[in-house]
């Protein structure tokens, strides 16, 4: 999978297994966002192919951010209430 191989460039043991719903009360590390969302890194993703596979919904915030973070080896998960 493309996201796993891209993520392994930064984190060799990275495995992308699923996407998390990121809307609502999501919390992000600024380091992760600043790392994953540079123009250069976002352009490395084949957004046209991703849209062909998953539909235009790929361009919604929560789905696109999952891909961008995974491509840099950042794990995304649901934060269980404490």
C-alpha positions, -999 to 999 in steps of 0.1 A, spaced: 0 0 0 12 34 -10 5 51 24 24 24 43 55 27 21 55 65 22 50 64 60 79 40 64 103 66 50 100 84 83 90 55 106 104 22 93 80 1 113 49 21 103 18 0 92 -13 18 81 -43 -3 91 -73 19 91 -87 54 90 -101 73 120 -129 97 120 -113 131 127 -142 154 128 -156 170 160 -133 172 190 -101 160 173 -67 168 188 -36 170 166 0 174 175 13 206 158 45 187 149 25 161 130 4 187 111 34 208 102 54 178 91 26 162 70 10 192 54 39 209 37 32 216 0 60 192 -11 46 163 10 10 168 1 20 169 -36 37 135 -33 3 118 -29 -16 107 -60 -49 124 -52 -64 116 -86 -58 79 -80 -71 81 -45 -103 98 -58 -107 71 -84 -105 44 -58 -125 61 -30 -147 87 -47 -147 124 -43 -152 120 -6 -114 117 -4 -112 154 -5 -132 159 27 -111 171 57 -112 139 78 -103 115 49 -77 137 33 -59 144 66 -58 106 73 -39 101 41 -16 130 46 -7 119 81 -3 83 72 20 92 43 44 106 69 41 77 93 18 94 118 -7 72 135 -43 84 138 -67 68 162 -98 76 181 -91 90 216 -112 71 241 -129 91 267 -110 90 300 
